[in-house]
Amino acid sequence: MSNQKYSEELKAHILAELESGASAGSLARKYEPSEATIRIWMRQVAEAKLKESESTEDDAARIRRLERRNAQLEQENAFFKKAAAWFASDSVTGTGGTRRTN
């Protein structure tokens, strides 16, 4: 049965039993896939988990970078609001404190 395809349900069931402490050899005898096949499935799951954690780390770094940029932009926005308010009040009163007439 070298090229036999196993259902995803069977693979998931075997992998769940592995996680609960069963050995690959005992599961091979119980369910028919070879021990080597079961170990390949274990490696594939481990590699998928590693890729997932790497992408999560990349996402986390990107989120931190974007949060820093957002904080910087909020500070700049607050500064420009204050500057705009100052210029608006200066244009109304003029430099001598009296109202300008156009």
C-alpha positions in Angstrom: 0.0 0.0 0.0 2.8 2.4 -0.9 0.8 4.9 -2.9 -2.4 4.7 -0.9 -4.1 8.0 -0.1 -5.4 8.4 3.4 -8.3 10.7 4.2 -7.7 14.0 5.9 -9.9 12.7 8.8 -7.7 9.7 9.4 -4.5 11.8 9.2 -6.0 14.3 11.7 -7.1 11.5 14.0 -3.7 9.9 13.9 -1.9 13.2 14.5 -4.3 13.9 17.4 -3.4 10.6 19.0 0.3 11.4 18.5 -0.1 14.6 20.4 -1.8 12.8 23.2 1.2 10.6 23.7 0.8 7.6 21.4 3.8 6.4 19.5 4.1 6.4 15.7 4.9 2.7 15.7 1.8 1.7 17.6 -0.4 4.0 15.4 1.2 2.4 12.3 0.2 -1.0 13.5 -3.3 0.1 14.5 -4.2 2.2 11.4 -2.0 0.8 8.5 0.0 3.8 7.3 3.7 3.1 7.8 5.6 4.6 10.6 7.6 6.6 8.1 4.4 8.0 6.6 3.2 9.1 10.0 6.6 10.7 10.7 6.3 12.6 7.4 2.9 13.9 8.5 4.4 14.9 11.8 7.2 16.8 10.0 4.7 18.5 7.7 2.6 19.7 10.7 5.7 20.9 12.4 6.9 22.8 9.3 3.4 24.4 8.9 3.4 25.5 12.5 6.9 27.0 12.0 5.8 28.9 8.9 2.7 30.2 10.8 4.8 31.4 13.7 7.2 33.1 11.4 4.5 34.9 9.5 2.9 35.9 12.9 6.3 37.4 14.0 6.5 39.3 10.7 3.0 40.6 11.2 3.8 41.6 14.8 6.9 43.5 13.6 4.9 45.2 10.9 2.2 46.1 13.4 4.8 47.6 15.8 6.3 49.6 13.0 2.9 50.9 11.9 2.0 51.8 15.5 5.2 53.9 15.9 4.4 55.6 12.6 0.9 56.3 13.7 2.1 57.9 17.0 4.5 60.1 15.0 1.8 61.2 12.7 -0.5 62.0 15.6 2.2 64.2 17.2 2.7 66.0 13.9 -1.0 66.5 13.5 -1.3 68.0 17.0 1.6 70.4 16.3 0.1 71.5 13.0 -3.3 72.1 14.6 -1.7 74.3 17.3 0.3 76.2 14.6 -2.8 76.7 12.5 -4.7 78.1 15.5 -1.8 80.4 16.3 -1.6 81.7 12.7 -5.4 82.1 12.6 -5.4 84.2 15.8 -2.5 86.3 14.6 -4.1 87.1 11.3 -7.2 88.3 13.1 -5.4 90.5 15.7 -2.3 91.4 13.7 1.1 91.8 15.4 0.2 94.9 17.4 -2.8 93.3 19.1 -5.4 95.3 17.1 -7.8 93.9 14.5 -6.7 94.0 10.9 -9.0 95.4 8.3 -8.8 94.1 4.8 
